[in-house]
Amino acid sequence: REILKGRKILLAEDNDLNAEIAEAILGRAGIETERVEDGLQCVKRITEMPAGTYDMILMDIQMPKMNGYKATQIIRHLPDKDKACIPIIAMTANAFEEDKRDAITAGMNGHITKPIQVDKLLSMLAVTCKS
């Protein structure tokens, strides 16, 4: 998991406790996180920051103002191709196959369920960071 050390992840999560848990898990793996609280803030941050600022986005699905699917679709259509193709992983309480399909259809690279399983999260991040 050395590949994850020093990586920077944008965490889009409206729930304080979920965000705290994710940040603690990621921090122990040597990953730096920045948090935004809704899809609108996520899109704004990706748009404003230089391409390559973040290695990946962990995106909650159900958030106020703009959900994770919509935010992903907007990011995928950004004119800056380096920003548009940033890896995005759905992080959601919805564990059904249709939820996974919806995430992939929206343009996400993967899907993990809450409560977060540390090993699952870190191995998905490692695979996504390699590609």
Secondary structure as UniProt FT lines:
FT   HELIX           2..4
FT   TURN            5..6
FT   STRAND          8..12
FT   HELIX           16..28
FT   TURN            29..30
FT   STRAND          32..36
FT   HELIX           39..48
FT   TURN            51..52
FT   STRAND          56..60
FT   HELIX           68..76
FT   HELIX           81..84
FT   STRAND          88..92
FT   HELIX           97..105
FT   TURN            106..107
FT   STRAND          110..113
FT   HELIX           118..130
//
